[in-house]
Every structure is written in structure tokens, then in C-alpha cells.
């Protein structure tokens, strides 16, 4: 690499937004602003805003699935109870007697 430590800010694609603009864009995105709204407010091209925020993860408002962190032995036990290679979440719902429409 360029001799810099491999911190995330050094691994992101080059941005046409200043550090201040990027922080502002991140703040606006976390509050629910669209890329179009952010680009209008910052007077930047939408592709520059998208590229600048592309490596950021956003919390989904209504996730359909969650991660269940379990020990390998617990995973193997649940995996052995799967029917016809059903998804793990369906197996857990079945074992806990949850309706499929409960997400």
C-alpha cells in the first residue's frame, strides 16, 4: 500500500467530498435522507455522494432476518433438525412453534 496504516478511511475509494462534507452526508443518511437529497443539499453530483458513502453500512428499518450468535455445537444441533434443507430461520421458527408470518 502507500505506507499508511490500513485504517478504513485509507481503504475507501477516493472521494470528491471533503471530510466535512462526507461527515455531513453520513449524518444525513443516518437520519434517512436519500442520496438525491444529500447531493442537492451539498451541491455535489449524486454519483460522488453514492461513491463516498458506498462502504458504509446502514441499519435497515424493518429487517426480515436477524443474526443469532450461537456456539458451533448449538448450530450443529439446529442444523441436524432441518427438514429438506430448509433455511435455519424456518427450522428455529418451527422448533419454537412460531407462525411463518411472524418476522
NUKE-525381 format. One record per residue: residue in three letters; x, y, z of N, C-alpha, C, O, CB in turn. Coordinates in steps of 0.001 Angstrom, whole numbers, padded with zeros to 6 digits, always signed. Glycine has a CB too. Layout:
BEGIN
ALAXYZXYZXYZXYZXYZ
...
END
This chain:
BEGIN
UNK+000833-001177+000000+000000+000000+000000+000880+001242+000000+002058+001180-000350-000949-000003+001207
UNK+000301+002364+000393+001010+003630+000313+001865+003916+001541+002366+005031+001691+000031+004740+000116
UNK+002039+002945+002410+002812+003167+003609+001949+003610+004784+002407+003595+005926+003876+004186+003344
UNK+000712+004002+004519-000201+004388+005590-000744+003119+006228-000784+002058+005604-001362+005292+005057
UNK-001157+003247+007473-001804+002105+008115-003108+001834+007403-003728+002746+006855-002041+002360+009631
UNK-003526+000580+007411-004730+000173+006681-006007+000423+007486-006778-000502+007741-004638-001302+006309
UNK-006220+001662+007876-007462+002020+008541-008554+002153+007497-008264+002427+006332-007307+003331+009352
UNK-009818+001961+007897-010919+002025+006917-010913+003279+006060-011200+003205+004865-012231+001935+007630
UNK-010589+004452+006652-010600+005667+005840-009547+005638+004727-009676+006359+003737-010374+006877+006726
UNK-008511+004813+004882-007498+004686+003843-007865+003627+002807-007215+003536+001765-006159+004352+004465
UNK-008890+002831+003073-009291+001765+002166-010499+002151+001320-010831+001454+000361-009595+000510+002950
UNK-011157+003254+001666-012329+003699+000909-011895+004229-000446-010759+004676-000604-013112+004783+001687
UNK-012802+004181-001439-012465+004784-002722-012247+006282-002553-012831+006900-001662-013571+004512-003760
UNK-011423+006859-003390-011164+008310-003331-012480+009054-003488-013289+008735-004360-010146+008753-004437
UNK-012682+010050-002633-013935+010787-002634-013734+012213-003100-012705+012828-002819-014556+010774-001256
UNK-014720+012738-003815-014678+014137-004224-015323+015026-003169-015415+016240-003349-015376+014322-005574
UNK-015766+014427-002075-016319+015181-000960-015219+015436+000058-014380+014569+000303-017509+014429-000313
UNK-015224+016620+000647-014264+016904+001708-014633+016054+002927-015713+015464+002981-014246+018436+002066
UNK-013740+016001+003883-014006+015228+005096-015254+015772+005799-016081+015000+006284-012781+015268+006053
UNK-015389+017103+005852-016571+017720+006462-017836+017330+005697-018837+016965+006313-016423+019259+006498
UNK-017805+017402+004362-018976+017050+003545-019346+015584+003730-020524+015233+003802-018705+017340+002057
UNK-018333+014739+003804-018583+013304+003987-019241+013042+005328-020197+012271+005411-017275+012505+003879
UNK-018736+013682+006389-019333+013508+007712-020768+014011+007722-021643+013389+008325-018507+014239+008778
UNK-021011+015133+007058-022358+015687+006966-023266+014721+006194-024408+014488+006591-022332+017083+006279
UNK-022755+014158+005089-023523+013212+004280-023866+011963+005093-024984+011454+005005-022737+012825+003010
UNK-022924+011473+005872-023159+010299+006720-024255+010613+007733-025165+009812+007946-021852+009865+007447
UNK-024160+011774+008346-025166+012200+009330-026556+012279+008688-027536+011806+009264-024781+013573+009938
UNK-026637+012870+007506-027925+012986+006812-028460+011621+006414-029659+011367+006530-027789+013873+005572
UNK-027582+010737+005946-028010+009399+005519-028553+008613+006704-029563+007919+006584-026840+008635+004864
UNK-027883+008720+007848-028345+008012+009046-029707+008513+009501-030464+007778+010135-027335+008169+010178
UNK-030018+009760+009177-031322+010333+009536-032379+010014+008488-033532+010422+008626-031208+011848+009712
UNK-031991+009279+007429-032965+008818+006450-033005+009587+005140-033868+009317+004305-034287+008860+007050
UNK-032098+010540+004934-032081+011284+003671-031649+010385+002524-030812+009499+002699-031145+012499+003769
UNK-032223+010617+001355-031843+009843+000168-030545+010414-000407-030139+011523-000060-032982+009866-000906
UNK-029907+009653-001279-028694+010136-001938-029003+011402-002739-028193+012327-002788-028100+009040-002861
UNK-030174+011433-003362-030582+012592-004157-030697+013835-003267-030217+014908-003634-031928+012315-004872
UNK-031327+013692-002112-031464+014817-001187-030098+015312-000706-029847+016516-000649-032330+014414+000013
UNK-029232+014379-000367-027899+014743+000117-027119+015473-000965-026481+016491-000694-027127+013494+000575
UNK-027166+014955-002197-026416+015596-003282-026950+016999-003563-026176+017897-003895-026484+014740-004559
UNK-028259+017200-003435-028845+018532-003641-028374+019510-002569-027987+020638-002873-030382+018451-003639
UNK-028411+019068-001315-028011+019938-000199-026526+020282-000277-026142+021432-000063-028325+019263+001149
UNK-025686+019283-000585-024239+019514-000640-023781+020089-001980-022618+020457-002142-023502+018220-000370
UNK-024712+020161-002942-024393+020642-004298-023245+019834-004916-022293+020376-005476-024020+022143-004263
UNK-023386+018521-004785-022416+017572-005345-023152+016609-006259-024356+016399-006112-021658+016797-004218
UNK-022430+016028-007201-023004+015035-008101-023438+013822-007288-022730+013393-006377-021988+014627-009206
UNK-024601+013272-007618-025131+012136-006857-024171+010944-006878-024067+010222-005886-026494+011715-007416
UNK-023476+010731-007985-022546+009593-008050-021373+009788-007079-020842+008814-006546-022015+009412-009494
UNK-020967+011059-006847-019901+011322-005881-020377+011031-004456-019619+010515-003634-019420+012781-005994
UNK-021636+011368-004173-022201+011095-002850-022322+009589-002647-021939+009068-001599-023586+011781-002684
UNK-022854+008889-003648-023003+007428-003541-021656+006756-003349-021517+005855-002522-023695+006862-004791
UNK-020660+007196-004116-019324+006602-004029-018704+006880-002661-018046+006016-002082-018412+007147-005150
UNK-018917+008069-002159-018352+008445-000875-018952+007640+000271-018276+007360+001261-018559+009921-000632
UNK-020225+007268+000135-020908+006525+001196-021030+005036+000894-021659+004300+001655-022281+007104+001421
UNK-020444+004592-000194-020644+003212-000648-020143+002157+000325-020668+001044+000338-019967+003018-001958
UNK-019157+002471+001129-018620+001456+002037-019285+001492+003395-018906+000749+004300-017133+001637+002202
UNK-020275+002353+003540-020960+002482+004810-022111+001495+004903-022817+001283+003917-021464+003903+004999
UNK-022315+000895+006048-023468+000021+006252-024572+000823+006913-024320+001660+007780-023094-001222+007113
UNK-025775+000561+006500-026919+001269+007045-027837+000292+007746-028079-000811+007255-027673+002025+005946
UNK-028344+000702+008894-029283-000142+009619-030612-000129+008873-031142+000932+008547-029458+000340+011094
UNK-031137-001308+008611-032426-001419+007939-033530-001140+008947-033449-001564+010100-032605-002823+007293
UNK-034561-000425+008511-035651-000068+009419-036458-001281+009834-036827-001396+011003-036561+000954+008772
UNK-036742-002182+008921-037543-003376+009208-036851-004627+008664-037292-005193+007664-038961-003239+008600
UNK-035777-005058+009313-035096-006241+008789-035986-007476+008849-036738-007663+009805-033811-006492+009561
UNK-035895-008306+007834-036710-009522+007819-036011-010662+008554-036654-011648+008915-037020-009940+006377
UNK-034724-010542+008777-033960-011571+009479-032947-010905+010399-032526-009773+010158-033250-012521+008478
UNK-032561-011613+011452-031537-011162+012375-030470-012237+012477-030690-013379+012071-032138-010839+013766
UNK-029333-011881+013009-028269-012845+013235-028418-013408+014641-028618-012664+015601-026868-012198+013036
UNK-028320-014709+014749-028366-015363+016046-026975-015931+016304-026528-016841+015606-029476-016486+016098
UNK-026309-015399+017290-024943-015784+017585-024961-016937+018579-025278-016753+019754-024132-014584+018139
UNK-024616-018134+018095-024635-019321+018948-023308-020077+018823-022533-019857+017893-025825-020246+018574
UNK-023074-020962+019776-021873-021785+019729-021997-022801+018590-023108-023164+018202-021642-022503+021090
UNK-020868-023260+018056-020913-024245+016964-021732-025483+017302-022415-026027+016435-019515-024666+016599
UNK-021671-025928+018539-022438-027132+018910-023944-026865+018817-024701-027749+018415-022067-027592+020347
UNK-024383-025662+019182-025807-025319+019075-026209-025246+017603-027291-025699+017231-026109-023966+019791
UNK-025342-024678+016768-025639-024608+015336-025773-026021+014757-026704-026298+014001-024534-023815+014586
UNK-024849-026904+015112-024895-028274+014592-026178-028982+015015-026761-029742+014242-023674-029071+015072
UNK-026613-028724+016255-027851-029336+016749-029046-028847+015931-029870-029653+015499-028059-029013+018251
UNK-029147-027531+015715-030247-026967+014921-030150-027462+013484-031157-027820+012873-030223-025413+014961
UNK-028933-027480+012948-028727-027919+011563-029186-029366+011376-029711-029716+010319-027241-027780+011168
UNK-028994-030209+012393-029401-031612+012288-030926-031765+012313-031449-032815+011941-028778-032427+013425
UNK-031634-030729+012746-033095-030781+012839-033792-030170+011625-035020-030109+011570-033551-030069+014090
UNK-033002-029723+010661-033595-029134+009459-034318-030194+008646-033901-031351+008603-032519-028453+008601
UNK-035413-029786+008000-036156-030682+007119-035919-030263+005678-036158-029113+005309-037674-030671+007457
UNK-035449-031200+004866-035240-030942+003430-034466-029662+003154-034852-028869+002295-036570-030874+002725
UNK-033377-029461+003880-032526-028275+003695-033274-026954+003830-032964-025988+003132-031875-028329+002345
UNK-034264-026911+004732-034974-025652+004943-034004-024629+005531-033016-025010+006159-036207-025853+005881
UNK-034268-023345+005339-033407-022322+005942-033398-022452+007464-034392-022859+008066-033875-020909+005534
UNK-032289-022112+008066-032148-022224+009519-033246-021443+010235-033785-021915+011236-030766-021720+009964
UNK-033585-020252+009733-034614-019448+010412-035961-020174+010426-036722-020052+011386-034763-018072+009723
UNK-036257-020930+009364-037519-021678+009340-037468-022829+010352-038461-023132+011014-037806-022224+007910
UNK-036314-023454+010460-036150-024543+011429-036378-024019+012843-037106-024626+013628-034739-025181+011309
UNK-035753-022891+013159-035905-022317+014500-037358-021924+014747-037898-022187+015821-034982-021090+014677
UNK-037995-021294+013756-039409-020930+013905-040266-022171+014152-041163-022154+014995-039908-020182+012652
UNK-039987-023241+013418-040747-024484+013580-040527-025069+014965-041483-025484+015620-040348-025508+012506
UNK-039280-025106+015419-038976-025671+016732-039568-024838+017867-039929-025374+018915-037472-025788+016912
UNK-039666-023539+017656-040240-022658+018677-041742-022480+018495-042384-021739+019240-039555-021300+018646
UNK-042289-023160+017505-043713-023116+017209-044199-021697+016906-045233-021253+017404-044496-023691+018371
UNK-043416-020996+016068-043782-019647+015641-044415-019708+014266-043989-020495+013420-042550-018711+015631
UNK-045419-018893+014034-046047-018826+012713-045070-018187+011734-044263-017339+012114-047386-018023+012764
UNK-045149-018601+010466-044245-018070+009453-044422-016585+009213-043477-015910+008803-044439-018801+008171
UNK-045618-016060+009460-045835-014642+009202-045277-013758+010304-045276-012536+010158-047303-014370+009034
UNK-044796-014342+011415-044146-013570+012464-042685-013401+012069-041931-014372+012004-044286-014266+013867
UNK-042299-012175+011810-040909-011912+011401-040264-010913+012294-039097-010572+012098-040844-011425+009975
END
